[in-house]
Amino acid sequence: MVNFTTVRGAPGIRGRLGEMCYASGLLHPLQRVRAWWQRDLRILAYHRVMPLPDPDTYEFDLELISTTPDDFREQMLRLKRHFRPMRLTDIVAALDAGEALPPDTVAVTFDDGYDDNYHIAAPILDEIGVPATFFVSTGHVDTGRPYAYDWLVHMILLTTATRLVLPELSIDVALPAERSLRRRIAATVLLRMKWLDARDQSAMTERLEAEWNMPSFNARPVDCHPMTWNQAREMEAAGFEFGSHGVHHRMLARLPRDEMEREVRESKATLDRELRHPAILMSYPVGGDRAYNDDVIAATRNAGFQLACSYICGTNPEPSENRYALYRLPVESNMGPGWFAAMLALPQLMSYPTAAHAATGPSERPCSP
C-alpha cells in the first residue's frame, strides 16, 4: 500500500524555533560566537526563484521553487550584511593555496539551469553584489527540452488516464480529479523512482509519454524552461560562474560506468566550448548519497573538475577534505525570513536533515529534489 501523504508541509519545529530566534534578536550574536570556534563553509542550494503560482493551475513541480523574488532579495541582503559571500572558484583557489577561508564564508549555488535564474535571480544578485554559481544540465540548455522529472510531474497532473500503473515502483493507484492529490502521488513517484537505475527511470518516463500520448521531445513549456547559452554567456560576462550538472540530469551513480564517465566528460566539453572560462565545478544531479559514489568522484576529478557539490545537507568544516562531495544547505519555499536567517547562523540546528538511504529507499523525504 502506497501512502500518498504530503511530502513537504508547513514548517515544523525547526521553522518555529528559527522564527523565535530571529524575533529575539539573538541570531547575530550567536553567529559571532559560533564563528570563534567553528569555521565552516556554508553553501546555499537553490533551484528556481519565481512568484509562487496557483497550485490548482500550475502544471509543474512546486517543490522546485526555492523562494519568491522578494524573499530572495531579502535573503541576499542578509547574506551581504552578515556573511562573506564568495565564488566557488575563489574557494578552490584558497584550498589549492592552503589558505583558511574567512569566517562565515557562504557560497550561493543554483542547480539545473532554469531560465528564471537568468530573468529573476541573476539581476537581484547583480544588484546586491552577491556572486553565485549556476550548475546547468548541458543537454537541456542545448535543446530547451524540459527536465525529465519536471515532465513526469506534468504528465501525472494533466493526464486524462484514470490510473497510474508503475510496476517498477509497485504503484497501481487511481488518479483523482483533484490536482492537490495528484501532486502527492507525483511526489511519491519522484522519491521512489530515484532507487531505480537511471536507464530504468528514463524508460519508465518514456513509456508513460507513449501510453498517455504526452511526448516531451518537442515540448517547450513557458513555465518550465532551461536557460539558453546566450543567456548563460550574458550571465558569465556579468561575473557569474557556471559548472556542470551533467548532460541529461541523470543520477550518475545509477548509470553504467562508461555512460557515467561520458556524461561527466561531455558536460565539461560543452561548457568549455560554449562559455569563456573553463568549467572546474560540478554538482551531482539529484546529489543524494545514491546519486554519486567513488567512481563518480574519480570520473569528476579525471575530467578536470576541481570541486564538486552533493545535495546532502550540512556544512563543510574542512572543505579541502571533501572537496568532491561538499555538503549544501537547501533553501525551500516554506522557509520564512526567520528560518532562513537561523539556518545560516546555526546551520546544524536549523537545516533539513538528510535521511540515510537504505536499500529499499527512505521512509522520509531526503534532502534532494
VENCORVEN-V917342 format. One record per residue. N is the residue number from 0. RES is the residue in one letter. NEAR is the number of other C-alpha atoms within 10 Angstrom. D_LAST is the distance of its C-alpha to the last C-alpha in Angstrom with 1 decimal. Layout:
BEGIN
{{N RES NEAR D_LAST} {N RES NEAR D_LAST}}
END
This chain:
BEGIN
{{0 M 7 23.5} {1 V 12 19.9} {2 N 8 19.1} {3 F 15 17.1} {4 T 13 16.8} {5 T 14 14.8} {6 V 14 11.3} {7 R 13 11.4} {8 G 8 15.0} {9 A 10 17.5} {10 P 14 17.5} {11 G 8 19.0} {12 I 10 21.5} {13 R 17 19.6} {14 G 23 19.4} {15 R 17 23.0} {16 L 17 24.2} {17 G 27 22.7} {18 E 19 24.4} {19 M 16 27.6} {20 C 18 27.6} {21 Y 19 27.0} {22 A 11 29.9} {23 S 9 32.2} {24 G 10 32.2} {25 L 12 31.7} {26 L 21 28.4} {27 H 16 30.0} {28 P 11 32.8} {29 L 14 30.4} {30 Q 18 28.4} {31 R 14 31.7} {32 V 11 32.7} {33 R 15 29.5} {34 A 15 29.9} {35 W 10 33.4} {36 W 9 32.2} {37 Q 11 28.7} {38 R 18 27.7} {39 D 20 24.1} {40 L 24 21.7} {41 R 24 18.9} {42 I 25 16.1} {43 L 20 14.1} {44 A 23 10.7} {45 Y 24 10.2} {46 H 24 8.9} {47 R 27 11.5} {48 V 26 14.8} {49 M 19 16.8} {50 P 13 18.9} {51 L 14 17.4} {52 P 14 18.6} {53 D 9 20.4} {54 P 13 18.0} {55 D 11 21.0} {56 T 9 21.4} {57 Y 14 18.0} {58 E 22 17.1} {59 F 23 13.4} {60 D 19 10.0} {61 L 18 10.8} {62 E 16 7.5} {63 L 17 6.9} {64 I 19 10.4} {65 S 23 10.5} {66 T 23 14.2} {67 T 18 17.5} {68 P 18 20.0} {69 D 12 22.5} {70 D 19 20.2} {71 F 21 18.9} {72 R 18 22.6} {73 E 14 23.4} {74 Q 18 20.7} {75 M 19 22.0} {76 L 17 25.6} {77 R 15 25.0} {78 L 21 23.5} {79 K 15 26.6} {80 R 9 29.1} {81 H 15 28.1} {82 F 19 26.2} {83 R 15 26.7} {84 P 22 24.1} {85 M 20 24.4} {86 R 20 23.3} {87 L 24 21.7} {88 T 17 24.6} {89 D 11 27.0} {90 I 21 25.3} {91 V 18 25.8} {92 A 13 29.4} {93 A 14 29.9} {94 L 18 28.6} {95 D 11 30.9} {96 A 9 33.8} {97 G 10 33.3} {98 E 10 33.0} {99 A 14 31.5} {100 L 19 28.8} {101 P 15 30.0} {102 P 17 29.2} {103 D 22 26.1} {104 T 18 24.6} {105 V 26 21.2} {106 A 22 19.3} {107 V 23 17.0} {108 T 25 14.3} {109 F 25 12.2} {110 D 26 9.9} {111 D 27 10.6} {112 G 26 13.9} {113 Y 27 14.2} {114 D 22 17.8} {115 D 19 17.3} {116 N 25 16.8} {117 Y 20 20.4} {118 H 14 21.9} {119 I 17 20.6} {120 A 21 19.0} {121 A 19 21.4} {122 P 15 24.6} {123 I 20 23.7} {124 L 18 23.0} {125 D 15 26.2} {126 E 10 28.2} {127 I 13 27.3} {128 G 14 27.5} {129 V 22 24.2} {130 P 20 23.1} {131 A 23 19.6} {132 T 22 18.0} {133 F 30 16.0} {134 F 25 14.3} {135 V 29 14.8} {136 S 27 14.6} {137 T 29 18.4} {138 G 20 19.0} {139 H 23 17.2} {140 V 23 19.2} {141 D 14 22.2} {142 T 13 22.1} {143 G 21 20.3} {144 R 19 18.7} {145 P 23 15.4} {146 Y 21 12.3} {147 A 18 12.5} {148 Y 21 9.4} {149 D 17 10.7} {150 W 23 14.1} {151 L 23 13.5} {152 V 21 12.5} {153 H 19 15.4} {154 M 23 17.7} {155 I 23 17.1} {156 L 26 17.8} {157 L 15 20.9} {158 T 16 22.5} {159 T 11 26.0} {160 A 13 25.7} {161 T 11 26.6} {162 R 14 24.7} {163 L 16 21.5} {164 V 14 22.6} {165 L 16 20.3} {166 P 9 22.6} {167 E 12 20.1} {168 L 15 18.1} {169 S 11 21.2} {170 I 17 20.3} {171 D 13 23.2} {172 V 14 23.0} {173 A 13 24.7} {174 L 19 22.7} {175 P 14 23.9} {176 A 12 25.0} {177 E 10 23.1} {178 R 18 19.9} {179 S 14 18.5} {180 L 15 19.0} {181 R 19 17.5} {182 R 26 14.2} {183 R 16 14.3} {184 I 26 15.2} {185 A 22 12.4} {186 A 21 9.8} {187 T 20 11.8} {188 V 20 12.2} {189 L 16 8.5} {190 L 18 8.5} {191 R 18 12.0} {192 M 20 12.0} {193 K 19 10.1} {194 W 21 13.5} {195 L 15 15.4} {196 D 17 16.8} {197 A 21 15.3} {198 R 13 18.6} {199 D 16 18.4} {200 Q 20 15.0} {201 S 15 16.7} {202 A 12 19.9} {203 M 18 18.4} {204 T 20 16.9} {205 E 17 20.2} {206 R 13 22.3} {207 L 19 20.9} {208 E 18 21.5} {209 A 11 25.1} {210 E 11 25.8} {211 W 15 24.7} {212 N 11 26.1} {213 M 17 23.0} {214 P 16 22.8} {215 S 19 20.2} {216 F 11 22.6} {217 N 10 24.4} {218 A 13 21.9} {219 R 14 21.5} {220 P 15 20.0} {221 V 9 20.8} {222 D 14 17.9} {223 C 21 15.3} {224 H 20 17.0} {225 P 28 16.5} {226 M 21 19.0} {227 T 19 22.2} {228 W 15 23.9} {229 N 12 26.6} {230 Q 14 24.2} {231 A 23 22.7} {232 R 17 26.3} {233 E 14 27.2} {234 M 19 24.4} {235 E 17 25.6} {236 A 12 29.1} {237 A 13 28.2} {238 G 16 27.1} {239 F 19 23.3} {240 E 26 22.1} {241 F 28 19.9} {242 G 28 18.2} {243 S 33 16.8} {244 H 31 13.3} {245 G 28 15.2} {246 V 23 17.2} {247 H 19 15.3} {248 H 23 11.7} {249 R 26 12.5} {250 M 24 11.8} {251 L 28 15.0} {252 A 23 16.1} {253 R 22 16.1} {254 L 18 18.5} {255 P 12 22.3} {256 R 14 23.4} {257 D 9 25.3} {258 E 12 22.6} {259 M 23 20.1} {260 E 21 22.7} {261 R 15 23.5} {262 E 26 19.9} {263 V 25 20.1} {264 R 20 23.7} {265 E 18 23.4} {266 S 25 20.5} {267 K 27 22.7} {268 A 16 25.8} {269 T 16 24.4} {270 L 21 23.3} {271 D 15 26.7} {272 R 12 28.5} {273 E 15 26.9} {274 L 18 26.8} {275 R 12 29.5} {276 H 12 28.1} {277 P 17 27.2} {278 A 22 23.6} {279 I 23 23.3} {280 L 25 19.7} {281 M 28 16.7} {282 S 27 12.9} {283 Y 28 11.8} {284 P 28 9.2} {285 V 23 6.1} {286 G 22 8.5} {287 G 24 9.0} {288 D 18 12.7} {289 R 18 13.0} {290 A 22 11.6} {291 Y 19 14.6} {292 N 14 18.1} {293 D 11 21.6} {294 D 14 22.2} {295 V 21 19.2} {296 I 21 20.3} {297 A 12 23.9} {298 A 19 23.1} {299 T 27 21.3} {300 R 17 24.3} {301 N 13 26.8} {302 A 18 25.4} {303 G 15 26.3} {304 F 21 23.1} {305 Q 18 24.1} {306 L 25 20.9} {307 A 23 17.3} {308 C 23 14.1} {309 S 24 11.7} {310 Y 26 8.5} {311 I 24 10.7} {312 C 24 12.0} {313 G 23 15.6} {314 T 21 18.3} {315 N 18 20.6} {316 P 13 24.2} {317 E 15 25.5} {318 P 21 23.2} {319 S 17 25.8} {320 E 11 25.3} {321 N 14 21.6} {322 R 18 21.5} {323 Y 24 19.6} {324 A 24 16.9} {325 L 24 16.6} {326 Y 25 14.5} {327 R 25 12.8} {328 L 26 12.5} {329 P 24 9.5} {330 V 23 11.2} {331 E 20 10.3} {332 S 19 12.8} {333 N 17 14.5} {334 M 21 15.8} {335 G 18 19.4} {336 P 18 21.5} {337 G 19 22.8} {338 W 24 19.6} {339 F 26 18.4} {340 A 23 21.8} {341 A 28 22.0} {342 M 23 18.7} {343 L 26 20.2} {344 A 25 23.6} {345 L 17 22.8} {346 P 18 19.3} {347 Q 15 20.1} {348 L 14 21.0} {349 M 21 18.7} {350 S 24 15.2} {351 Y 21 12.6} {352 P 15 13.7} {353 T 17 11.7} {354 A 18 12.9} {355 A 16 15.0} {356 H 15 14.3} {357 A 10 17.5} {358 A 8 18.7} {359 T 8 18.2} {360 G 17 14.6} {361 P 14 13.7} {362 S 12 15.3} {363 E 12 12.9} {364 R 17 9.3} {365 P 20 8.1} {366 C 20 7.0} {367 S 18 3.8} {368 P 18 0.0}}
END
